Amino acid sequence: MNRSYLILGANGQLGKQFARDLHTHGAAVTAPNEKDCDITSADSLSSVIDAVRPSVIVNCAAYNAVDLAEQQQETAMRINAEAVSTIAGLCAERKIMLVHYSTDYVFDGAKGTLYTEEDAPHPLNVYGRSKHQGERAVLDSGAPSLVLRTSWVFGNGTQNFIHKLLQWSQKNPVLKLTADEVSVPTSTIDLVTYTLLALDGGLTGLYHLTNSDHASRYEWGRYVARKLSLPSTIVPVPMSMFPSPAQRPLFSAMSNNGLQKALGKDIPDWRDAVDRFLLEYPV
Ligand SMILES: NC(=O)c1ccc[n+]([C@@H]2O[C@H](COP(=O)([O-])OP(=O)(O)OC[C@H]3O[C@@H](n4cnc5c(N)ncnc54)[C@H](OP(=O)(O)O)[C@@H]3O)[C@@H](O)[C@H]2O)c1
């Protein structure tokens, strides 16, 4: 399909993967970093959009510092809600398809089983509230759009849990990881693949896009540690052992069944995604 893409937030984990994979596929792609396109500036956005004239904008830019957001509420809202509303408005005016990502942190974790697209959001922290406002702004904008909620994203870079686990294990013989904090580790490789399939299938609206199955931080860490033969011993602990400024949901894992059905395809298990990630980005 002949689409041209503008990737916003191209320096982040997901933005980098999009730019890389789309280049590999020979697609027309423009991927400015924050310096060349600051999404909080309507002027910057409209001049880049009008210069590039993309058929699809993929917004990978976000403020993801969950704890810091409690102090920097205005910044989180400006990037995750107000800027997203501006992008959506520009897309609506120009009939540009907008793909936007949200988070499992729109949920409070009280359900105790997998969240579906039908469940009502109830964010516990500023980050979750800002992302919830952002997804509403896109869906209410009138732009052709796809909002994909995802969780525990890992990709090439230094911000993700796998990289942090490696760093911690170099300094600590024993690593304490939460056994009651549960979600779905999701690879940027699969996020790009299934986003592009959703575009190919003409999907619009809200879907959960994660890898399949779910895990606690402890299970995820133990899986990665075994794969990489890390020397540290991994010990399960409750989340209450790590008080943090932002309250986090305990069980925020989401079901990806809605998207699997709409695509008629299975999305791989998170363990399979970790295995492929470690082959592609050896650590
Ligand atoms: N990471 C996760 O575990 C996770 C979980 C659930 C949902 N998500 C969502 O998934 C999407 C992709 O996440 P990610 O992990 O790829 O995020 P990321 O690695 O933190 O990347 C976000 C990018 O946005 C850029 N950015 C921040 N403010 C900007 C602005 N004003 N203008 C332009 N760019 C700006 C950042 O630039 P700098 O590098 O200069 O800061 C960064 O490169 C986001 O919507 C995120 O909320 C992520």
PDBQT file of the ligand as one rigid body, heavy atoms in Angstrom, charges set to zero:
ROOT
HETATM    1  N1  LIG A 301       7.531   2.698  27.650  1.00  0.00    +0.000 N 
HETATM    2  C1  LIG A 301       6.507   1.996  28.133  1.00  0.00    +0.000 C 
HETATM    3  O1  LIG A 301       6.686   1.067  28.926  1.00  0.00    +0.000 OA
HETATM    4  C2  LIG A 301       5.103   2.320  27.697  1.00  0.00    +0.000 A 
HETATM    5  C3  LIG A 301       4.019   1.689  28.357  1.00  0.00    +0.000 A 
HETATM    6  C4  LIG A 301       2.707   1.972  27.928  1.00  0.00    +0.000 A 
HETATM    7  C5  LIG A 301       2.499   2.860  26.886  1.00  0.00    +0.000 A 
HETATM    8  N2  LIG A 301       3.570   3.469  26.285  1.00  0.00    +0.000 N 
HETATM    9  C6  LIG A 301       3.295   4.426  25.210  1.00  0.00    +0.000 C 
HETATM   10  O2  LIG A 301       3.898   3.944  24.021  1.00  0.00    +0.000 OA
HETATM   11  C7  LIG A 301       4.337   5.052  23.214  1.00  0.00    +0.000 C 
HETATM   12  C8  LIG A 301       5.799   4.882  22.867  1.00  0.00    +0.000 C 
HETATM   13  O3  LIG A 301       6.562   4.808  24.085  1.00  0.00    +0.000 OA
HETATM   14  P1  LIG A 301       8.150   4.717  24.100  1.00  0.00    +0.000 P 
HETATM   15  O4  LIG A 301       8.516   3.720  25.138  1.00  0.00    +0.000 OA
HETATM   16  O5  LIG A 301       8.686   4.560  22.718  1.00  0.00    +0.000 OA
HETATM   17  O6  LIG A 301       8.501   6.154  24.652  1.00  0.00    +0.000 OA
HETATM   18  P2  LIG A 301       9.934   6.861  24.793  1.00  0.00    +0.000 P 
HETATM   19  O7  LIG A 301      11.024   5.907  24.480  1.00  0.00    +0.000 OA
HETATM   20  O8  LIG A 301       9.923   7.555  26.118  1.00  0.00    +0.000 OA
HETATM   21  O9  LIG A 301       9.873   7.935  23.641  1.00  0.00    +0.000 OA
HETATM   22  C9  LIG A 301       9.082   9.076  23.705  1.00  0.00    +0.000 C 
HETATM   23  C10 LIG A 301       9.731  10.109  22.812  1.00  0.00    +0.000 C 
HETATM   24  O10 LIG A 301       8.913  11.264  22.825  1.00  0.00    +0.000 OA
HETATM   25  C11 LIG A 301       9.778  12.353  22.737  1.00  0.00    +0.000 C 
HETATM   26  N3  LIG A 301       9.134  13.592  23.159  1.00  0.00    +0.000 N 
HETATM   27  C12 LIG A 301       8.852  14.006  24.422  1.00  0.00    +0.000 A 
HETATM   28  N4  LIG A 301       8.317  15.233  24.379  1.00  0.00    +0.000 NA
HETATM   29  C13 LIG A 301       8.270  15.605  23.077  1.00  0.00    +0.000 A 
HETATM   30  C14 LIG A 301       7.846  16.779  22.389  1.00  0.00    +0.000 A 
HETATM   31  N5  LIG A 301       7.363  17.844  23.059  1.00  0.00    +0.000 N 
HETATM   32  N6  LIG A 301       7.943  16.820  21.043  1.00  0.00    +0.000 NA
HETATM   33  C15 LIG A 301       8.444  15.761  20.346  1.00  0.00    +0.000 A 
HETATM   34  N7  LIG A 301       8.889  14.628  20.945  1.00  0.00    +0.000 NA
HETATM   35  C16 LIG A 301       8.800  14.554  22.295  1.00  0.00    +0.000 A 
HETATM   36  C17 LIG A 301      10.922  11.985  23.653  1.00  0.00    +0.000 C 
HETATM   37  O11 LIG A 301      12.013  12.800  23.357  1.00  0.00    +0.000 OA
HETATM   38  P3  LIG A 301      13.284  12.848  24.375  1.00  0.00    +0.000 P 
HETATM   39  O12 LIG A 301      14.004  11.575  24.101  1.00  0.00    +0.000 OA
HETATM   40  O13 LIG A 301      13.995  14.066  23.929  1.00  0.00    +0.000 OA
HETATM   41  O14 LIG A 301      12.685  12.935  25.754  1.00  0.00    +0.000 OA
HETATM   42  C18 LIG A 301      11.126  10.523  23.291  1.00  0.00    +0.000 C 
HETATM   43  O15 LIG A 301      12.059  10.408  22.234  1.00  0.00    +0.000 OA
HETATM   44  C19 LIG A 301       4.026   6.307  24.061  1.00  0.00    +0.000 C 
HETATM   45  O16 LIG A 301       2.772   6.823  23.683  1.00  0.00    +0.000 OA
HETATM   46  C20 LIG A 301       3.939   5.771  25.469  1.00  0.00    +0.000 C 
HETATM   47  O17 LIG A 301       3.156   6.592  26.320  1.00  0.00    +0.000 OA
HETATM   48  C21 LIG A 301       4.852   3.212  26.655  1.00  0.00    +0.000 A 
ENDROOT
TORSDOF 0
